[in-house]
Every structure is written in structure tokens, then in C-alpha cells.
Amino acid sequence: MWVLRVSDLLEIEGPAPSHEELHRRNLLVEWKPTLLTIFVSHQWLSSWHPDPHGLQLKILQKALQNTIDGTVNVESDVVSQLRQQYRRLGEKEREQLASAYVWLDWFSIPQIPNSKAELGIQSIPFYVGACQLFVALVPPLRHFASQQDCDLASWLSRGWCRAEMWCQLLADRSNGDVPIIVVSGEDQIEFALPLQWVQNPAHEGEFTCQSDRERVSGFVRTALDNKLLRLRASGQIELFRYYAARYEVLVGLPAAERDVGDFVSRFSFPSLQAAIHQRRGMGAVACAALSGDAALLCRLAAEGAPIQTRLSDMAEVGIENGWTPLHLAIVSREESALKKLLQLQADPNTTDSFLKIPVLGLCHTTSSVKMLVEHRADVNLRPPPFFQSALAAACNRQAPVAVTAELIRLGAEVNLSAGGTGMGPLASLASTARSNPHCLDQLDLLIENEADINQPCRTSGIFNIVEWLCRGYVLAAGESRETVAGLKYTAEISTTALGHAVFFGADRMVQHLLDAHADPYMPNKRGRTPAQLARHASVQQVLHHHATSFSI
């Protein structure tokens, strides 16, 4: 395993030299367990060189330098903070980065095809597991040949990038805390949990060479087998059951080849009766829903198994506290299980315990939307205290455009903002815009259906108090970089969709909103405009270009 010193990486100018060139310069170091190592995952910008103009490398260098000298605080993304999952890179960790090492495919694997290159590719799961930090290098750039956008959304679509992410998710040292650092710019660096990524198996990604699809399935299968052994040995039975239920889907086995085996032993239940009558957590019904086994659901119901059991929070796999088997069937896109659960009288208007998001808002297919509505799901249900609609949740959770269009066709209102956090569909779209491949199409759809592009969010009830408290804290702290982003965001929440997109650094959504005549000078309750909420250079550049073009 060959790695490059961070200090040497920072000295490179222009396009990155290959593995062979770095060897000739004696810059590569053979990895040892004592070395603090960063695994860098990225998308190639051409077929012959990963970064022909050195643009990715330059951003990585500046991001590392800004992190080491403390110019930028590396903390959890705002969504994770609002879910009370907070992490920050400490001063000692930042100082250690200066003497750390980097693994990057162009540096670390032979680029001339030979047996060593092939062995290096096969060893990627080990390389990921050997590194203490995993960096997704995803600045918004263009592919040299295709001119397609390469950013966080496209990185998540690539099969090899997904494979590396899954190896990280399943690595031995994860223990439920998955330290993925997303670098979208030299000043846009944050920890992120793969809340929506776990629904994207590696083998379903995009591959330049289709034969790689089977190879990637093998990677994930090996990593998943090891993960299941560790979870069972450590007594983490809830997570064990989740991965056991999703095993065949994650490794890419066709439905006809799936062999669930003995139910009790497969899911480590002490007995069939214990599995059937478990009323909380990953009981028999939850496992059957995740597996998509409609026949088993029918048999369990006949035995008196509770259909509406509640699960506890499992952040590693994106499960919210209070989810039911119906939630699991929807997010895992097991429509046969969804249909059977609805036939067994599962509540189509159920919500989780914290955010109270209607289950309809988790759908990723129009057929699942139709099934829920046919069983009397309310398309405009907005449960307190957050009052988030299914349409707003669908936008936030990156549903395909066809799903949002179906919700609107069925009567979902596009301008709901009063109550709770006051966030309608447009504002909800912003928080995950950078990783959402459907973002701009969803934005166009909402605007075409008369969404008010300049509608500010208006909090109510307890959130009025929370907003005021955060405003007071931020006012007292001034512009201190030590103030966590989640507090700053809540203090500014009464801004428009443009303000939300600006705050989250969603530069392409910002540009799209400006092109649609969103007002960058609409003040929020603090009197601050979207233009004043920019935290990142890429968005500031978009706003500056708009302002100067408008003035001309």
C-alpha cells in the first residue's frame, strides 16, 4: 500500500504526477499501521488523467492547508447537527494532519496495466479500512470530454465511488460512526453521514467498464460478510438484522437467486415466538419488510405479529426513531412488502417519532405514492410540531421528479410554509441540494406549479422561541467561527429558498433561483438578505457575478 506525505502533496504544482512518476521521485512511502492516513475518493475528469488541469488537486491542497491552520472548521453538516449528531475536527487532530499521509488511486495504484495494478484494485477494501479518514473530493467541475457536471451528486452516482463509500461504511472501525469528510471547495469541508446513500447499492451505480459491476459486488460482499460477523460477535443485533435483511440487495443478487434460509438463524432470533411477538426494534415484521417478503408478512400477521412495531434510531443506516415496518418497505423500495402491509391495515399516515414526517414523503416511486393514497394517505398531512408536508419531505429526501410531480397531481400544495419550522418544498430542497441529482428539475417543477420563489419561511410555536434563542446567541457571539453552523442556520431560518440555498453552499441551485428572478435582497426576520448569508467562496462568486451583471 503506497501513500504520499501530506507535506509532499502540498508542494505539487499543476496536474498530479502518476504513481510511476512519484516512485521515480522517491516520494511514495510504503504504508505502516502507525501512519495516520487519509483515503481520498474522487471522480476522474477525463479517461486518460483524473485531473488534467490540476483543478481537483489544487482544491484538495487548499482544503488540507485551511484545515491544518484552522482557517476552516471541519464539523458535521447542518442536517446532521439538526439531528443532534455533531462532530468537529479538534485542534490536535488538525495538527496531526500536517504529518499525515494520503492514499489516492492515481498516486497509490500502478497506472500501467499489470498484475500489481490489478492487485491494487482488488485491495481497495483493505486500503479504505486501513485509513483513519475518508475524504470525498467533490468540487463542482466539468468532465474534460463530456462536459458533464462532476460534483457530489455525480460522485454518488458512480459505481466505483459508491464501492469505496460502502467499504468505508462497512469497515471494521466504523462502529456506527462513519467519518466521511466531504470536500466541495477549499472552504467547504464537512463531516457527513450517508443518510440517503445507504439506499444506493454500489453495483447499481454507473460504470465506464460494465465488467466492473461484478467486481464491485464482490468487494461489497466480502466487506458485508465481515461486517455481519463483527456485529453478531459484538451483540449489535439490531444493525445485524438490518444488514442481514438487505444482504441480497446490497451485493446484487437477483430476486430469483435470493435464499433467506432459516428465518430464526438468519436474523439471530432466540426463537420464532420471540421474533413474532417482538413489539419494538427489528422484529420479524420489520425484517420481512426489509427483505421484501410479502408471503412471510402474511404468515406473521396470521400468527398475531404486530404490524405497527416501532424502531429506534440507527443513524448508520438512516433509520429514524419511531419508524415502522411500513417506513422500511418504502425506503428499501420493496413494493410487494408495502402492498401487503397496507392490506394488513398498516397506517398510511404514520410518522416517525421526532420529525413527524409523513411516510408518504419517503416514497421514491410513483407506484408507492399511488398505493399509499389509495389506502387514504393524506397528501397534505402536516403533523405538529414541525408541520412538514410530504411534498417538502420528498424534496428534502431527493425523490425523483416523477414522485414530486405525482404528489402535486394528487393535490399536494406547493406553498405551505406557515407552522412549525415554516419550511415549504422550495426551502426544503436546499439542505440536500448538493447531493441531489434531481434538484434543478424539482426546482423547475415547483416553479412551473406556481411555487412562490420569494416566500420566506415563518416559524411558529416552540420554533419561534428556538429561532429567537439562536438569534440571541449568534448576536452575542458575533461572527465567531466557533459558533456551530446549526445555530447560525436556525437563527437565519426565516429567509427565502434562495437564502437557504446560499447558506448550504448549493451554488447551482443558487444560480438557478437567480435565473428565475429570486430576490437576493429579500430580508429575513433579522434583516439579513440571502446575499449576506453566503459562507462559501463558490456561492459568493455566483452572487457577485449576478450583482455585477444586473448592474450592467
N, C-alpha and C positions, 0 to 999 in steps of 0.2 A: 504494500500500500504506500504510494508515493504522495507526499504532501509538500506544500510550499509555505515558507515562513511568511507571516503577515507583513513583516518588515520588508521582505524582498518583493512581495506583491505590490506594496505601496510605491515602490521605485520604478515599476514597469511603466513605460510610455508607449502610446499607440496601441495597435492591435496586440492581443495577448500572444506570446510565443507558445508553441505547441509543447507537448510532453518531451519530444525528442530534442527540441532546441533547449529547453530548460535543463535536460540531462547534460547536454554538451557544455552548458554554462556551470554545471555542478551546483545548481540551485535547488534541486529536488532532494528531499530528506525522506529516508525510509521511516514509516510511522512506527511509533512505540506506544504502549498503553499510557505512558507518563505524559504524552503530549496533549495539550488542550487543542482540540481540532474542530474546525467548522466545516460542515458539509454544505457546499453551495450547489443548489439545484437551479437550473435556468433553461430557457428555451433558445435554441440556436436561431440566429438571424440570417443564416444562409446555409446552403448544403455543403459548402467547402470549408467554411470557417464559422465558428459560433458567434463571432463578433467582429466582422470585417473592418469596422471603423473604430473599434475600441470603445464604443459608447457604453456598453454594459460594464466593462472593466472600470471605466472612469467613475461611474456611479458607485460601483462596489467599493472602490478605493476611497472615495469621499465619504461614503456612508460609514465605513470602518473607522476612518480618521475622526469623523464627527462623533462617533460613539466612544472611541478611546479617550478623546479630550473632553468629553462631556458637553459638547455643543448641542447635541440632541439627546433627549431622554428616550430610552427604549423601554416602553411599557406596553401593557396589554391594549389591544384595540378597544375603542369606546364601547362597542357592543358587548364585549366580554366584561368590561368594567361595570356596565349597567346590569349585567347578570351576576355581579358580585364575584367575578373571577379576575383577580388582579395580580399582576406580576410586574416587577420593574428590574431592569439590569442594574445591580448595585455598583458602587464605586470600585470595590475590589474586583468584581467581575470585569468591569470596563478596563481596569489597569492590566488584567491578565491577558486581554485580547491583544495587547501590543506584542506579546511574546508567543502568541498562538500560531497555529498552522492552518492552512486551507486545503481542503480536497475539492477539486473541480475537475470534471471529466476531461476537458481539453488539456489541463496540466497533468493529471494523475493517471490517465489511461493511455497506453501507446496508440497513436493515431494511424500508424502504418499497420494495415491488417495482417495479423499473425496470431500465433497461439497465445502469446502473452496478452494481446489486446482482447481476445475472446475470454480468457480467464479473468481479466479485469472487469469485463462487463458482467460476467457471471457472479462476481464478488461484490456487486453493488450493495446487496442487503447487508453484508458484513461491514462495508465501508460506512454505511449510514449508522449502523449500530455502534461503530467504534468512535463516532464523533459526539461531542458534547452539545453542539449547537447545530441546528438545521436552518439554513437560510434559503428562502425562495427569492431569487433575484429577478424581479418582475417589473422593471421600469417601463413605462409606455413608450415603445419604439416600433419601428416598422421593419418587417421582414425584407431583406435586401432584394429578393427576387419577386416574391408575390405581392409585396407592398401591403400585406395584411397586418393589422394591429397585433403586436405582441405585448401582452401585459398580464396582470394577474388572472383575468378571465381566460385568456388563451392558454396560459400556463396550466391552469386547472383542466383544460380540455385535452392536453397532450398525454398520450399513454405513458411515455417514459417518465414524465414529471409526476404523474399520478402514482406510478410504481414506486418512485423514490419517496413520495409523501406517505404512501401506505407502509413502506418499510420503516419509516420513522414512527408512524402511528403504532405499529406492532412491535417496535424494538423492545429489547429486554429492559431497558432503563426507563421506559415511559411511565409506568405506574400511574396512569391516569393523568399525568401532567405532560403535555406534548409541546415542548418548547420550539415551535416553528416561528422563525422570525421572517416577516415579510418586508422586503426592501423594495419599495415602489419609487423611491427617489433618494437623493443624498440626504434629505432631511425628513423623509417619510419612512420611518423604520418602527415596526411594532410587532409584539408577540400576538399570535392569533391562534385560536383553537379551531380545528376543522369541523365546525358545527354543521355546515352543509356538505362538506367534502366527503363525509362518510357515506353519502348516498351515491357516490360516483366511483364504481369499481375501476381498477386500473385497466383491465382488459377491454373495457368499453370506451377507452379514450381513443384519440386519433393517433395513427401511426403512419410514418412515411413508408416504412417497410412492413407489410402485413404479417410477415413471419414472426415479427417481434411480439405480436399479440399473445401467442402461445408461450413464448419465453417469459413474458411479464407475468402471465398467470402462474407459471412455475415459481417465480420469485415470491409472489404473494402467498401461494400455497405453503411454501416452506416457512415463511415468516408467521403465517397464521397457525400452522401446526405447533410451532414453538410457543406462540402466544397462548394457545389453549392449554398446553401443558403447564405453563407458568401460572396461569390464572387458577387452574384446578388445584395445583400444589399450594398456592398461597391462600386458598379459600375465598377468592373473589368470584363467587358463584354467579352473581347477577351478570357481570360482564362476560363470564364464561358462557352463560346461556345465550346471551346476545350473539356473540361471535359463532357459537355452535349453530344457532338458528339461521345465520346469514352465510354460513360457510360456502355452500354450493354456489350462491350468487356471487360472492366475492372472488372466488377462484375461477369462475366462468364455466361451470359445468352446466350443460343444457338440462332443462327440466326433466327430460326423459332419462337422464343418467344419474339423477339425484337418488341417493339411498339414505334415508333418515335413520335406518336401523331401529334398534330397540329404543323407544321413547324415553324410558326411565334412565337407562345408562347414558344415552346420548346427551341428556341435559343434566345429569348428576342429581336427579331427584331421589330422595330416600325411598320413596315408594310411589306407586301410581295414585293411591288415595291422597298422599301429601301433595302431589302435583295437581290433582284435580281440584282440591279444595283450598289451595293457597290463595288468599284474598289480597295480598299486596306483593308487588315486585314481579319478577319474571317467572310467573307460574305457568301452568300448562297452556292456558288460553293465549297468553302473551307469546310464548314460544311457537305455538301453532300459527298465530297471526303473522309473526315474522317469517316463518318458514313458508307461508302461503298455502298451508294445508287445510283446505276447506272441509274435506271429509273428516279430518281429525277434530276440527272445531265442532262439527255436527255431533260427533260421538261424545265429546267432552260436555257439550250442553245437555245431552241426554242423560249424562251421569250426574248432572247438577252442578257443573263447574260454573263459577260466577263469570259473567261476560264482561262486567264493567270493573274489573280489578284496576288498581292504581299503582303506578310505578314511582320509584324515587329517582331523583336527578342522577343522571350518568353523563357528565359533561364530555367525557372522552368520545362518546358516540352520539352526542347531540340530543339525548333524551331529557326532556324537561320533567320536573317534579309534577306528579299528578297525571301523566299520560296514561292512556288506557290501551288495550289491545287494538281498538279502532285507530288510534293515532299511529301505532306501529304498522298496521296494514297499509295505511295511507302513505306514510313517509318511505316505506320499503317498496311501495308500488306493487303490492300483491293484491290485485283486484279481485281475485277469486275469494280470498280471505275477507276482503272488505265487503263484498256482496253477501257472504254467508253471515258475517257479524251483524249486518243491518237486518237480514232476515231473522236473526235471533234476537232482535229488539235492542241492539246496541244504540245508545243515544247519539243521533246525528248532530246534535248541538252541544256535545260535550266540549269542555275546555281543559287546559292544564291548570295547575293549582296556583301558579304565580302570575304569569302574564295574562291569563284568561283568554288566550287566543282561540277563536272558534276553530274547530277541527277542519272545517271547510277551507280555511286559509292555508292548510298544509298540502293541499292537493297539487300534483304535478301532471295530471292528465285530465282532459275534459270528461272522460268517461267516469272517473271517480267523482268529479263535481256533479255530474248528472245523477249518479246513484244516490249521493247524499241528499240532493234536492228532492229527488223522487220520494225519499223517505222523510221529507219535511224538514230538512235543514234550512235555516233562515239565512238568506244571503246578506241581510243587513243586521244580523245579530251583533251587538257591541256590548259585551258583558263588562260591568264595572270591576275594578276601579280604573283599568287602562282604557276601556272603551275602544279597543282596536277592532276594526271590521275585518271580515275575511279577505276583502279585496286589498286592504292595506297590508295584511299579513302575507298574502300571495306575492305582492310586490317586494316586500322585505325579504321573503324566503326564495326569491329568484324563480318563481313559477314561469313556465313557458308562456309566451304571448297568447297562445290559444286558450290557456286556462283563464287568464285575466279577461280576455275577450268574452269567454263563456259566462263568467261571473257578471260582467256588465250586461250581457244579453239577457241574463236572468233577473236583472233589476238591481244589481249592486250599485250603490251611489258612489260617485267619484269625488265628491266634495265634502265628505264628512270630516269635520275637524273639531267640533265642539265636544267637550267632555274628556276627562282623564288627561292623558298627555297631549291631547289635541292634534295628534298626528294623523293626517289623511293619507291616501295612497301615494301622492306625489312625494311628500316628505319621507314616508316610509321607504320609498325606493332608494333614497340617497345613502342610507347607512351601509348597504352591501353592494353599492353600485359598481365598485371597482372589480369585484369578483363575479359580477352578474353578466353573463353573455347576452341576456335578453334586455338589458337596461334601456338602451336607447329605443328599441322597438316598443317596450312597455310605455316609455315616456310619450312616444308619438301616439300610441293608442289612447292613453288617458287624455291627452290634449285634444285629439280628434273627438273625444266624447265629452268635451266641454269642461274638463277639469280646470279650475281656476289656478292659473300658473303663479299668481302673486298672492294667493291666500296664505296668511300667516297662521301658524299653529297657536291655539289658545288653550292653555291648561285650565283645569277646574278642580275643585275639591282638594284633596290632600296634595295633589301635584302643584297646585298654586303655592302651597306652603313650601314644598320641596324646592320649587323654582326660586322662590324668594330667598330661601336659606342659601342656596348655591350662589345666587347673585350677590348676597351679602358677603359670603366667604371669598368669592373671586374679587370683589371690590376691595376687600381688606388686604388680600394677598397681592393685589396689583397684577402685573404681568409676569409674576414669578413662574419660572419653568418647572418649579417643584409642585405646582398645583396640577393634580391629575386631570387628564383630558375629560374624563367622565363628568367631573364637577363643572368644568368650563362649558361643556356641551349642554348640560342641564340648565345652566344659567342663561344660555342663549337660545333655548328650545323654541321660543315664541317667534322665531324667524320663519321665512318662507322656504319652499322647497329648494330654491337657489342657495339660500343661506345654509341649509343642511348639507347640500352637495359640496359647497365651498368648505365647510368645516371638515367633512370627511375626506377631502382631497380628491374628489371624483371629478377630475379635470374634464373628461369627455362629457359627462352629464352637465357640468357647468357650461361648457361651450354650447351644448345642445339647447339648454334652457335660455341662454343669452340669444341664440339664433331665433328662438321662439318668442323673443321680446319680454323675457323675465326682467324685472326691475332690480338692478344691483344696488339701488339706493333706498329700498323699502325698509324702514327701521323696525326692529323688534321692540319688545317692552322696555329694554334697556336703552333704546335709542340707537342701537348699533345696526348697521346695514350689513347685508351679505358680503359686500366688498371689504368690510372691516373684520370679517371672521376668518379670513384666509390664514392658514397655519403653514402651508407648504408652498415652495417656490413654483411648482408646476401650475398650481391654481392661480397664484399671484400673477404669473406670466399671462395666463388666459384673460384674467380680468384687466390687466394693463393693456393688452392688445385690443380688447373690446373698447376700453375707455378712450384710447388714442384714435382708434378707427372711427368711433362715434363722434369725437370732437372734430375730426377732419370732415 
